[in-house]
Amino acid sequence: MVWFKRAKPAIRTTDRRDMPEGMWWKCDECGAMLHKKQLEDHFYTCSECDHHFRISPYKYFSLLFDGDKYQEFEDQLRSADPLGFTDTKKYPDRVHDIIEKSGKTEACRNAFGEAGGRMLVVSAMDFGFIGGSMGSVVGEKIARAVDKAIALNAPLLVISQSGGARMMEGAFSLMQMAKTAARLTRLSDKKLPFFSLMTDPTMGGITASFAMLGDINISEPKALIGFAGPRVIRDTIKRDLPEGFQRAEFLLEHGFLDLIVHRRELKTQIVRLMTMLAI
């Protein structure tokens, strides 16, 4: 039984692809005041300290695909409410409100196009939709991105940006961990590479499933990557954690990552990997 539904085209809303309105932005890392044009010129990273701002799937698509030309697919799937979940409001009402306020329709977007003249399939998550949490729709979209990569004989890049599983869907959300991990084996059977890019944050069930299964595991600088948060771990083991624990640089040093790539170099690195692997 599949817990998602297709929305009618007539009720679709257009995603707002830009960061919130405003000409000046304060860097969360160093406090520098940055003009919007500066952010655009530096791929939405701080020109003073290289802090990487969170960006939408569409900005990743624009960065990666040649000439900003790509085709989105499976964009009409919407979450159902298999548990009849209610906290401070009903789950369908919460989803509706987020769509109305943000224009975002789910926590994952799929697209394909050419990068460096080679076909690439990208599935990008969006923290701006319920914390980028993985429910049935996100799991299904990633599974279908695998199928699209096989159909196009192309590599798959998944860009993670998530707090973990979506509690409003309970066990149905947790089932997506096994589903996505299992579906990725089809890429391996076809000898097609899977590139996993982890951005800030990549946590919970995302890390425990597809995010760490890349043939090449990549991260943006200083991204928070882990299962439980550092405060939860510290309170559980009653010990101080190492400096930089769960940050990308710490994980690279301890063998959990293959590369840390600045956003301005992302397309170049992905194209280089595709060329090296003769895809």
Secondary structure, DSSP 4 states (H G I P E B T S, - for coil): ---EEEPPGGG------SPPS-SEEE-TTT--EEEHHHHHHTTSB-TTT--B----HHHHHHHHSGGG--EEES--EEE--TT--BSSSBHHHHHHHHHHHH----SEEEEEEEETTEEEEEEEE-TTTGGG-B-HHHHHHHHHHHHHHHHHT--EEEEEEE-SB-GGGHHHHHHHHHHHHHHHHHHHHTT--EEEEEEEEE-GGGTTTGGG--SEEEE-TT-BB-SS-HHHHHHHHTSPPPTTTTBHHHHHHTTS-SEE--GGGHHHHHHHHHHHTT-
